[in-house]
Every structure is written in structure tokens, then in C-alpha cells.
Amino acid sequence: MTDRRRPTVSVGDGGLAAFAGDERGVSNVVGYVLVFSLVTVTIGTVFAVGITGIEERQEAERVANVERAFDVFDDNLRDVQRYGDPSRSTEIRLSGGTLSVAETTTVELRNASDGVVRGFAFRSLTYANGDTTIAYEGGAWFRSDGGAAVMRSEPRFVAADGRTTLPIVRLYPLGPETAERDGTVQVAVERTSRPRLVQVADAADDGPFDLRIESAYADAWRRYFERTDGFTVNESATDTANGTVVADLDHSDEVFVPDTAVNVRLQR
């Protein structure tokens, strides 16, 4: 028969001797500590990851807002270019970034006999925040992250049937060239003169033409010419590492350069 006698309880030690070898109390405490620690670590991890995710989402939304503003700016300049509107304005929220009209871009239309037939040097509208840069120049706008640039809106260059048209929009600062910190900046553009359609002498007299661009976004310009009919990248003259791209015009019997110059004012 099984011995079912109860353990002897000593009145003198308050009955503690009976539980001296019982580890169930210790196991409960250890389990509680482990569960509490696990819950604390889980909550901390979720909180840290969640905060990081929210900050990244907010940063992405700020950049997206600037991109939308550059889309509007691009549309406004196309109206000035196509319809001769005298002025337009666009609001851009800085969100800690810097907006400037400082970077210089050079565009040259050249031929073998005369060299530079038409040449322009103008500014770009540039928004910079950390590693992200968004810029408009010459009729196109770009986004760059850590040095890798992508053309987000293309210029309206057209080449077909022996004729090439190269609409150029030139920006020049009027007033402060830089706006920074938070707040909203109004970018006002004013046309300096009516758009001009300049026809260059035909290639029968002057030889073939090429287009040379010096820009901080030369690599994005190169990819544009590579995928656009009527242009062939001149590999021997192109050096995107130093900001230069040269494209031969495949349809250069007649070359037109619609030229639009506007002043840009940054104002609060």
C-alpha cells in the first residue's frame, strides 16, 4: 500500500521545513520574470520599428509633395512656353530642405563648320534635402537620390522627317537665389520676352549638327537621348562623369530652337 501519511509539521519552525525542498515557488517567479521581459522587449521593438516606419513614411510623403509641386511648376512653364503666358506661380513646401536657383546648365547646338551655332547658359531650380535632390532645367525635371538621377519629365524635343525641334526653357534668378528652412515658398516666373522660334541654317550648307549639354544630370540626359528617336549619343565626346553629354541629330536638314527665357523669383 502507498504511504499516504502527511509530512510531519514542526510547530517550532512555523511549518517551513516541510517546503524547504519545494521549488515550485521559484519556478513561478522565474517564469513571471521571463514573460515580463519578453513582453517588454516585444513592445520596445515594435515601438522602435513603428517610429522608424512612421518617420520614413513622413519623409517619403514630404518628397512626394515636392515632386507634385515640380509637376505643377513644369506644367506652368509649358503654358508660358506654348501659349506665351506672361507669368505663373507655384508653391513649394520646403519641409527642412533648401530651394535655390543657382546651378548652371549649358546647352550648345553645334556643327562641323561653324562650331557653336546657338548657345545658352542658364540656371536650374533645385530642391535639396539630405541625399535627395529634385531639379528643373531646360524643359525637364529630375530626381536624384545619392547621386543616381532619373528624368521624371522629359523635354519636348522632336526629331522626324529631316526636321528637329529643340524647345529650350531658360531660367534666371530675380532676387534671392536661395530659400531654406521650413515654410512655403512661392516660385513666381515672369516671361522676359515672347517665345522665339529660331531656325538654324540647314545641314546642306553647314554640315550635320550635334547637341552638347553640360549638366549635373548628364547621365539622365544621356539615357533620354538613347531612348529617343532622332538622337544618337556621341560616345567619343560624351563624358557623363564630368557632366557632359553630346548627341548627334539624325534629322538635321532643318533645326528649330523655340527659345523661352523667364525670370524666377523666390518669395515667402
HELIX and SHEET records of a PDB file:
HELIX    1   1 LEU A   16  PHE A   19  5                                   4    
HELIX    2   2 ARG A   24  TYR A   83  1                                  60    
HELIX    3   3 ALA A  203  ASP A  206  1                                   4    
HELIX    4   4 ALA A  218  ARG A  227  1                                  10    
HELIX    5   5 THR A  240  ASN A  242  5                                   3    
SHEET    1   A 5 SER A  87  ARG A  93  0                                        
SHEET    2   A 5 THR A 184  ARG A 191 -1                                        
SHEET    3   A 5 GLU A 254  GLN A 267 -1                                        
SHEET    4   A 5 ARG A 163  THR A 165  1                                        
SHEET    5   A 5 VAL A 158  ALA A 160 -1                                        
SHEET    1   B 4 SER A  87  ARG A  93  0                                        
SHEET    2   B 4 THR A 184  ARG A 191 -1                                        
SHEET    3   B 4 GLU A 254  GLN A 267 -1                                        
SHEET    4   B 4 ILE A 168  PRO A 173  1                                        
SHEET    1   C 4 SER A  87  ARG A  93  0                                        
SHEET    2   C 4 THR A 184  ARG A 191 -1                                        
SHEET    3   C 4 GLU A 254  GLN A 267 -1                                        
SHEET    4   C 4 ARG A 196  VAL A 200 -1                                        
SHEET    1   D 6 ALA A 148  SER A 153  0                                        
SHEET    2   D 6 ALA A 140  ASP A 145 -1                                        
SHEET    3   D 6 THR A 132  GLU A 137 -1                                        
SHEET    4   D 6 GLY A 115  ASN A 129 -1                                        
SHEET    5   D 6 THR A  98  ASN A 111 -1                                        
SHEET    6   D 6 THR A 178  GLU A 180 -1                                        
SHEET    1   E 8 ALA A 148  SER A 153  0                                        
SHEET    2   E 8 ALA A 140  ASP A 145 -1                                        
SHEET    3   E 8 THR A 132  GLU A 137 -1                                        
SHEET    4   E 8 GLY A 115  ASN A 129 -1                                        
SHEET    5   E 8 THR A  98  ASN A 111 -1                                        
SHEET    6   E 8 PHE A 209  GLU A 214 -1                                        
SHEET    7   E 8 THR A 244  LEU A 249 -1                                        
SHEET    8   E 8 PHE A 231  VAL A 233 -1                                        
END                                                                             
